[in-house]
Amino acid sequence: MTVPSLFTLLLALAVSLWSSNVSASPEYHEQLLLQPLPQSSLLASFNFRSNTSQQSFDNQHFRYFPRALGQILQHAHTKELHLRFTTGRWDAGSWGPRPWDGSKEGGTGVELWAWIDANDDDEAFAKWITLTQSLSGLFCASLNFVDSTRTTRPVVSFEPTGDHSDANGLHLLHGTLPGEVVCTENLTPFLKLLPCKGKTGISSLFDGHKLFDAAWQSMSVDMRPICPEEGDCIVQIEQTVDMVLDIERSKRPRDNPIPRPVPNDQLVCDTSKPYNSEDTCYPLETVTEKPWSLQEVFGRPLNGACPLTDSDGSSVESICLRVPHERTVFTSDGAIEAKKDDGFSRCFTLPASEPFDLMVPEQTMNSHVPIEVPILHAERTIIGHGQGRGGMRIIFDNPSNTTAVDFIYFETLPWFIRPYIHTLQATIRGHDGVRREIRADDLISETFYRPAIDRERGNQLELALSVPAASTVTLTYDFEKAILRYTEYPPDANRGFNVAPSVIRILNGEDKPVYIRSTSLLLPLPTPDFSMPYNVIILTSTVIALSFGTIFNILVRRVVSADEAAALGAQTLKGRILGKLLAIRDRIRSKSIKIE
């Protein structure tokens, strides 16, 4: 019997809460899930969900649904929305599968896709621009830079998660900003969309200093319509914040944020090593779990339960912790603990208005929470050398020894990358080390490629392929780098140009697919010598000055012979002397008149 993961339990709990209240009036639920990870890390998943009836949404009667976002969606005719803010890198080798099976995660930077109701593609793109510019102002992000060159229309990579009565008139548009820096300017509008707005409930733990100091963090906003078999349709908005915090780093006090080395007398060294000495220390592997609490990790305690979570105020399990049941966990007075049957999960019902803190003391680790192996490992890098050409290499590794993995690979490239699809090659290697060359068509069942148009749209590539069990597949293809205009280079052109992460949708036969996103890439392009404009300006100014001075001298100055110049000079000198004498005479006469 396999142990259910934290995210499976979360999904089951969310489904049960929704199914029991889907036909009721507008509702609001929130939950926090905590799971210690290897290497002194802590995964914290915040989930907020608000429901409102479709009729109230159409009539702009907003209570739990944020009015600012609802009016934007209505104005842009957006029927379903998915927005992601992500920074950092998820370490799948140490932390296991991604939270929510990757469905709440986006690529590095900002990622947005939406289904828009429109008559044709041109109208859909016009409403898409309206949507991105409005969301840019709402979330203080650079979404207004998502133009036609950064917009794609995926074919099979994304499917709507909501219930749409007429899906034929919906247009899917997708845009990314891999170079966007996510900061507290995005967190503040995110909190304002919540009913309790970070004052009470689990959202009171949010601190920008802690959130953006995490090794990996993702914020998501999902809006979709849901129509159950019985009852009226509702409009649901779900906001999620996932972060992986370093426990020791997060426990540093605010007045001492700079990490300092541990004193020598506090080092725990393995004295059995032959090189152990006063100046050489090999860390001793610890057998105890490091202590932590909510106040130490987040810098503040939880400020009670949000009063809008249910009707009676305190009957919802707002916090769940995933540690073995034999571990000791201390909580504040008034909290009710409930352990689950899996042996690893326990949930707490918070007091209505009292602060809540949870503390896990240092104790011996006799058992561990099992970490599942990801279904697929993916890696993407740029290969080649030189300024004119390059290549892309994508590696897929299937750790399963019995089951093949079928998935959709979606990649969007900027227009200044010109891929040669005919150079697509595949190499497969088994875990036993045997390598063999195969045709790419043997692994790829379907291919969709939309070539780029310079300065109008980017490249779009979607592949449906399969990786056999216990095998590693490597795809490579070549591309050519375009030369940009001088004004198209950013101020930090030598840093490189951002290439958006690829999206992998694993088709594992379940209702909700698993998503994996690769890291973003930096592409070096042929960069001109930016000192040349300065040199051209200096040379041009010098030539103009010399030419103007010469022409001005010719037009203004009088050309005479040497004798005439001497005569003019003498006459000029004689006139000056005569003028001085006349001035002295007039001055003497004026004085004599005054004396008389």
C-alpha positions in Angstrom: 0.0 0.0 0.0 1.5 3.3 -1.0 1.4 6.2 1.4 -0.6 9.1 0.1 1.3 12.3 -0.4 0.6 15.6 1.2 -0.8 17.0 -2.0 -3.1 14.1 -2.5 -4.5 14.6 0.9 -4.9 18.3 0.2 -6.8 17.7 -3.0 -9.1 15.2 -1.3 -9.8 17.6 1.5 -10.5 20.4 -0.9 -12.9 18.2 -2.9 -14.8 17.2 0.2 -15.1 20.8 1.3 -16.3 21.9 -2.1 -18.7 19.0 -2.6 -20.4 19.6 0.7 -20.9 23.3 0.1 -21.0 23.7 -3.6 -24.8 24.3 -3.7 -24.7 26.7 -0.8 -24.3 30.4 -0.8 -20.9 32.1 -1.4 -18.1 30.5 0.7 -14.5 31.0 1.6 -11.9 28.4 2.8 -8.2 28.6 3.6 -5.7 26.1 4.6 -1.9 25.9 5.3 0.1 22.7 4.9 3.6 22.3 6.4 6.0 19.5 5.6 9.7 19.4 6.7 12.0 18.5 3.8 15.6 17.2 3.7 18.5 19.6 4.1 16.8 21.6 6.8 14.0 22.9 4.5 10.3 23.5 5.2 7.6 23.4 2.6 4.7 25.8 3.3 1.6 25.7 1.0 -1.0 28.3 1.6 -4.4 27.9 -0.2 -7.3 30.3 -0.3 -10.5 29.5 -2.2 -13.6 31.7 -2.6 -16.8 30.8 -4.3 -19.6 33.1 -5.6 -22.7 32.3 -7.6 -22.6 32.9 -11.4 -25.6 35.2 -11.1 -24.0 37.4 -8.4 -20.8 37.5 -10.5 -22.6 38.6 -13.6 -24.5 41.3 -11.6 -21.3 42.5 -10.0 -22.5 41.6 -6.5 -19.1 40.8 -5.0 -18.6 39.6 -1.5 -15.8 37.0 -1.2 -14.8 37.4 -4.9 -12.5 40.4 -5.2 -14.2 43.2 -7.1 -11.0 44.6 -8.6 -10.3 41.3 -10.4 -13.9 40.5 -11.2 -14.5 43.7 -13.1 -11.3 43.2 -15.1 -12.3 39.7 -16.1 -15.8 40.9 -17.2 -14.4 43.8 -19.2 -11.9 41.5 -21.0 -14.5 38.7 -21.5 -12.2 36.2 -19.7 -14.0 33.0 -18.8 -11.0 31.3 -17.2 -7.7 32.7 -15.9 -4.4 31.3 -14.6 -1.7 33.6 -13.4 1.7 32.6 -11.9 4.6 34.4 -10.1 7.6 32.1 -9.5 11.2 32.6 -8.4 13.9 30.1 -7.6 14.3 26.4 -8.6 12.5 23.4 -7.3 15.0 20.6 -6.3 13.1 17.5 -7.4 16.0 15.3 -6.5 15.9 16.2 -2.8 12.3 17.4 -2.3 10.4 15.0 -4.5 7.4 15.9 -6.7 6.2 19.4 -7.0 3.4 20.8 -4.9 -0.1 20.3 -6.4 1.6 18.1 -9.0 2.9 21.3 -10.7 -0.6 22.6 -11.5 -0.1 25.7 -9.3 3.4 26.4 -10.5 4.6 28.6 -13.3 7.8 29.2 -15.1 10.5 31.5 -13.7 9.1 35.1 -13.7 5.5 35.6 -14.7 3.3 33.2 -16.7 -0.3 33.8 -17.7 -2.8 31.9 -19.8 -6.5 32.5 -20.2 -9.6 31.5 -22.2 -11.2 34.5 -23.7 -14.6 34.6 -25.4 -14.3 36.3 -28.8 -15.6 35.9 -32.4 -12.2 35.6 -34.1 -8.5 35.6 -33.3 -8.1 39.4 -33.8 -10.8 40.2 -31.3 -9.4 37.7 -28.9 -5.9 39.3 -29.1 -7.4 42.7 -28.5 -9.1 41.5 -25.4 -5.9 39.8 -24.4 -4.0 43.0 -24.5 -6.8 44.7 -22.4 -6.4 41.8 -19.9 -2.6 42.0 -19.6 -2.5 45.7 -19.2 -5.2 45.7 -16.5 -3.5 42.9 -14.6 -0.3 44.8 -14.9 -1.7 47.7 -13.0 -3.5 45.5 -10.5 -0.5 43.4 -9.5 2.2 46.0 -10.1 3.9 43.7 -12.6 5.2 44.2 -16.2 2.4 42.2 -17.8 1.9 45.1 -20.2 5.1 43.9 -22.0 3.3 40.7 -23.1 2.9 41.7 -26.7 2.4 39.7 -29.8 6.0 38.5 -29.8 5.5 37.0 -26.3 2.0 35.5 -26.9 1.4 32.0 -28.1 -1.7 29.9 -28.7 -1.1 26.4 -27.3 -3.0 23.6 -29.0 -2.8 20.6 -26.6 -0.6 21.7 -23.7 -3.4 23.3 -21.6 -7.0 22.3 -21.0 -9.7 24.3 -19.2 -10.2 23.2 -15.6 -13.6 24.8 -15.4 -17.0 23.9 -16.9 -17.8 25.9 -20.0 -21.2 25.6 -21.8 -19.8 26.8 -25.1 -16.2 26.0 -25.5 -16.2 26.6 -29.3 -16.1 30.4 -28.9 -13.2 30.4 -26.4 -9.7 31.3 -27.4 -6.6 30.2 -25.4 -3.7 32.6 -25.2 -0.5 32.1 -23.3 2.2 34.6 -22.4 5.4 34.6 -20.3 7.9 37.1 -18.9 10.9 35.0 -17.8 12.9 38.1 -16.8 10.3 39.5 -14.4 11.6 39.9 -10.9 8.9 39.0 -8.3 9.0 41.1 -5.2 6.8 42.6 -2.4 5.1 44.9 -4.9 3.4 41.8 -6.2 2.6 40.3 -2.8 0.7 43.4 -1.5 -1.9 43.3 -4.3 -2.1 39.6 -3.8 -3.1 40.0 -0.2 -5.6 42.7 -1.0 -7.6 40.1 -3.0 -8.1 38.0 0.1 -11.3 38.6 2.2 -9.2 38.9 5.5 -6.4 40.8 3.6 -3.6 39.4 5.8 -5.0 40.7 9.0 -6.3 37.4 10.4 -6.1 33.7 9.4 -3.2 32.0 7.8 -2.5 35.0 5.6 -1.3 36.9 8.7 1.9 34.8 8.5 2.9 36.5 5.2 6.1 38.6 5.5 7.8 39.8 2.3 11.2 39.5 4.0 10.6 35.8 4.7 8.6 34.9 1.5 11.2 36.3 -0.9 14.1 34.9 1.1 12.9 31.4 0.3 14.9 29.0 -1.9 11.8 28.6 -4.1 8.4 30.3 -4.0 5.4 30.5 -6.3 2.2 32.6 -6.1 -0.8 31.7 -8.3 -4.3 33.0 -9.0 -6.8 30.7 -10.7 -10.4 31.7 -11.7 -12.8 29.2 -13.3 -16.5 28.5 -13.5 -17.9 25.3 -12.0 -21.2 23.8 -12.8 -22.2 20.8 -10.6 -24.7 18.3 -11.6 -27.1 19.6 -8.9 -27.3 23.3 -8.1 -26.4 26.5 -9.7 -23.1 27.4 -11.4 -20.5 29.1 -9.3 -17.4 31.2 -10.1 -14.4 30.1 -8.1 -11.1 31.9 -7.4 -8.2 30.0 -5.9 -5.1 31.7 -4.6 -2.0 29.7 -3.7 1.4 30.5 -2.2 4.0 27.8 -2.0 7.5 28.3 -0.6 10.5 26.3 0.5 12.2 28.0 3.5 15.5 27.2 5.0 14.8 26.7 8.7 18.1 28.0 10.0 18.2 30.9 7.6 14.6 31.9 8.4 15.2 31.8 12.2 17.8 34.6 12.0 16.5 37.7 13.9 15.5 40.8 11.9 18.1 42.9 13.7 20.9 40.5 12.6 20.1 39.5 9.0 23.7 38.8 7.9 24.7 35.1 8.2 27.8 34.6 10.3 29.9 31.5 10.8 29.3 29.2 13.7 31.8 29.7 16.6 34.4 26.9 16.8 33.1 25.7 20.2 29.7 25.1 18.7 30.8 23.1 15.7 29.7 19.4 15.7 32.5 17.5 14.0 33.1 13.9 13.2 36.2 13.1 15.2 36.7 9.7 13.6 38.0 11.3 10.4 41.8 11.1 10.2 42.1 14.8 9.1 40.1 16.1 12.0 42.0 18.9 13.8 41.5 22.3 15.3 41.3 24.0 11.9 39.6 21.1 10.0 36.1 19.9 10.7 33.9 17.4 8.9 30.3 17.9 9.9 28.8 15.1 11.9 25.6 13.7 10.5 22.7 14.7 12.8 20.2 12.1 14.0 17.8 14.7 15.4 15.4 17.1 13.7 16.1 20.8 14.1 13.5 22.6 16.2 11.3 25.3 14.7 8.1 27.1 15.3 5.8 29.3 13.2 6.9 32.4 15.0 10.6 31.6 14.4 10.2 30.7 10.7 7.7 33.4 9.7 8.7 36.0 12.2 5.3 36.3 13.7 2.5 34.0 15.2 -0.7 33.3 13.4 -3.3 35.9 14.3 -6.3 33.6 14.9 -8.7 32.1 12.4 -10.3 34.1 9.7 -13.9 34.7 10.7 -15.2 34.2 7.1 -14.0 30.6 6.8 -17.4 29.2 8.0 -20.6 30.1 9.7 -19.7 29.2 13.3 -16.2 30.7 13.1 -13.9 27.8 14.2 -14.8 24.4 12.7 -12.3 24.2 9.8 -9.0 22.5 10.0 -6.9 25.4 8.8 -3.4 24.0 9.4 -2.1 20.6 8.6 1.4 19.2 9.5 3.0 16.2 7.8 5.3 14.5 10.3 5.2 11.0 11.8 2.5 10.6 14.5 5.1 9.7 17.1 6.7 13.1 16.8 6.0 15.6 19.6 4.2 18.8 18.5 3.3 21.6 20.8 0.5 24.1 20.0 -1.1 27.1 21.6 -4.1 26.7 24.0 -7.4 26.3 22.4 -6.3 24.5 19.2 -7.9 21.1 18.4 -5.6 18.4 16.9 -6.9 15.6 14.7 -4.5 12.9 13.4 -5.2 11.2 10.0 -5.2 7.5 9.3 -2.1 7.6 7.1 0.2 7.9 10.1 1.9 11.1 8.9 -0.7 13.9 8.8 -2.3 15.8 11.5 -4.5 18.9 11.2 -5.4 21.6 13.7 -8.6 23.7 14.2 -7.6 27.2 15.3 -9.2 29.2 18.0 -11.5 32.0 16.8 -9.6 35.1 18.0 -6.5 33.9 19.9 -3.0 33.9 18.4 -1.8 30.5 17.4 1.7 29.1 17.3 3.0 25.6 16.5 6.4 24.3 17.7 8.3 21.2 16.7 11.0 20.6 19.3 14.4 18.9 18.6 13.9 15.1 18.8 15.4 11.9 17.5 14.2 11.0 14.0 13.2 7.3 14.3 11.0 7.5 11.2 10.7 9.8 8.2 7.9 10.9 5.9 8.4 9.1 2.6 9.3 11.3 -0.3 8.0 10.1 -3.6 10.1 9.8 -6.7 9.0 12.2 -9.5 7.4 10.7 -12.5 9.8 12.4 -14.9 13.0 14.3 -14.7 13.6 17.0 -17.3 16.6 19.2 -18.1 17.1 21.8 -20.9 20.3 23.6 -21.9 21.7 25.6 -24.7 24.7 24.0 -26.5 27.2 25.1 -29.1 29.6 27.9 -29.4 30.0 31.0 -31.5 27.8 34.0 -32.1 25.9 32.9 -35.2 24.6 29.4 -34.4 23.7 27.2 -31.4 21.6 24.3 -30.4 19.1 23.1 -27.8 19.4 19.9 -25.8 16.5 18.5 -23.8 17.0 15.5 -21.5 14.1 13.4 -20.2 14.7 10.6 -17.7 12.1 8.1 -16.7 13.0 6.6 -13.2 10.3 3.9 -13.4 11.4 0.4 -14.3 8.0 -0.8 -15.5 5.9 2.1 -16.9 6.6 4.4 -19.9 5.7 8.1 -19.6 3.6 9.9 -22.2 3.7 13.7 -22.1 3.3 16.9 -24.1 6.3 19.1 -24.5 5.6 22.8 -25.1 8.3 25.3 -25.9 8.1 28.9 -26.9 11.1 30.7 -28.3 11.6 34.3 -29.1 11.6 35.4 -32.7 15.3 36.0 -32.8 15.9 32.3 -32.4 15.4 30.5 -35.7 15.3 26.7 -35.0 15.9 24.1 -37.7 13.3 21.5 -37.0 14.7 19.2 -39.6 17.8 18.8 -37.4 15.7 17.3 -34.6 17.5 14.2 -33.4 16.8 11.7 -30.6 19.1 9.5 -28.6 17.9 6.9 -26.0 20.0 5.4 -23.3 18.9 2.7 -20.9 19.8 2.8 -17.2 22.1 -0.1 -17.9 24.3 2.3 -20.0 23.4 1.0 -23.5 23.0 3.9 -25.9 21.4 3.8 -29.3 20.5 6.3 -32.0 16.8 6.3 -33.1 14.7 8.4 -35.3 12.9 11.2 -33.6 9.7 10.1 -35.4 9.8 6.8 -33.4 9.4 8.6 -30.1 7.3 11.7 -31.3 3.8 10.8 -32.2 2.6 14.3 -33.0 4.3 17.6 -33.8 2.9 21.1 -34.0 5.2 23.9 -35.0 4.3 27.5 -35.7 7.3 29.4 -37.1 8.1 32.9 -35.9 7.7 36.2 -37.8 10.4 38.7 -37.2 9.2 41.3 -34.6 5.6 40.0 -34.8 5.4 36.6 -33.1 7.7 34.0 -31.6 8.3 30.3 -32.3 5.9 27.7 -30.9 6.8 24.0 -30.7 4.6 21.3 -29.2 5.6 17.6 -29.2 3.7 14.5 -28.1 6.3 11.9 -27.2 6.9 8.9 -24.9 9.9 7.9 -22.8 10.3 4.1 -22.3 10.7 2.7 -18.8 14.2 3.0 -17.2 15.4 5.1 -20.1 16.8 8.5 -20.8 15.9 10.3 -24.0 17.9 13.3 -25.3 16.5 15.6 -28.0 18.7 18.0 -29.8 18.1 20.5 -32.6 20.1 23.4 -34.1 19.1 27.1 -34.4 20.4 30.3 -35.8 20.7 33.6 -33.9 19.4 36.7 -35.5 21.1 40.1 -35.3 18.9 42.8 -33.7 18.7 46.4 -34.4 20.7 48.8 -32.3 17.6 50.1 -30.4 16.3 46.5 -29.7 19.2 45.7 -27.3 18.6 46.2 -23.6 21.0 48.1 -21.4 22.5 44.8 -20.1 22.8 43.2 -23.5 26.0 41.4 -22.6 24.1 39.5 -19.8 22.1 37.6 -22.4 18.5 37.3 -23.4 15.9 35.4 -21.4 14.3 32.3 -22.9 11.1 31.2 -21.3 10.9 27.8 -19.5 9.4 24.9 -21.3 6.2 23.3 -20.1 5.8 19.5 -19.8 2.3 18.1 -19.3 2.5 14.4 -18.3 -0.5 12.3 -19.5 -0.7 9.7 -16.7 -4.4 8.8 -17.3 -5.7 10.7 -14.2 -8.2 13.5 -14.2 -5.6 16.1 -13.3 -2.4 16.0 -15.3 1.0 16.6 -13.8 3.0 19.6 -15.0 6.8 20.2 -14.9 8.5 23.3 -15.9 12.2 23.6 -16.8 14.4 26.5 -15.8 14.7 29.6 -17.9 17.8 30.0 -20.1 20.1 32.9 -21.0 20.9 33.2 -24.7 24.0 35.2 -25.8 23.4 37.1 -29.0 25.8 38.8 -31.3 26.3 42.1 -29.5 27.7 45.2 -31.3 30.3 47.5 -30.0 28.2 50.1 -28.1 31.1 52.5 -28.0 30.8 53.0 -31.8 27.9 55.5 -31.5 30.0 57.6 -29.2 32.9 57.5 -31.7 30.6 58.3 -34.6 29.2 61.3 -32.6 32.6 62.6 -31.8 33.9 62.2 -35.3 30.8 63.8 -36.8 31.0 66.7 -34.4 34.6 67.3 -35.2 34.0 67.3 -39.0 31.1 69.7 -38.6 33.1 72.1 -36.4 36.0 72.2 -38.9 33.7 72.7 -41.9 31.6 75.4 -40.2 34.7 77.2 -39.0 36.3 77.2 -42.4 33.2 78.4 -44.2 32.5 81.1 -41.6 36.0 82.5 -41.9 35.7 82.6 -45.7 32.3 84.4 -45.6 33.2 86.9 -42.8 36.9 87.7 -43.0 38.3 90.2 -45.6 41.2 89.1 -47.7 43.8 92.0 -48.3 47.4 92.3 -49.3 50.2 92.8 -46.8 50.7 96.5 -47.6 47.1 97.2 -47.2 47.0 95.4 -43.9 50.0 97.4 -42.7 48.3 100.7 -43.8 45.1 99.7 -42.1 46.9 98.8 -39.0 48.8 102.2 -38.9 45.6 104.1 -39.6 43.9 102.2 -36.8 46.8 103.0 -34.4 46.8 106.7 -35.4 43.0 106.9 -34.9 43.2 105.3 -31.4 46.0 107.8 -30.3 44.0 110.8 -31.6 40.9 109.6 -29.8 42.8 109.3 -26.5 44.1 112.9 -26.8 40.7 114.3 -27.6 39.3 112.6 -24.5 42.0 114.0 -22.3 41.4 117.5 -23.7 37.7 117.3 -23.1 38.3 116.2 -19.5 40.6 119.2 -18.8 38.1 121.7 -20.3 35.3 120.3 -18.1 37.4 120.8 -15.0 38.3 124.4 -15.8 34.7 125.3 -16.4 33.7 124.0 -13.0 36.5 126.1 -11.2 35.4 129.4 -12.8 
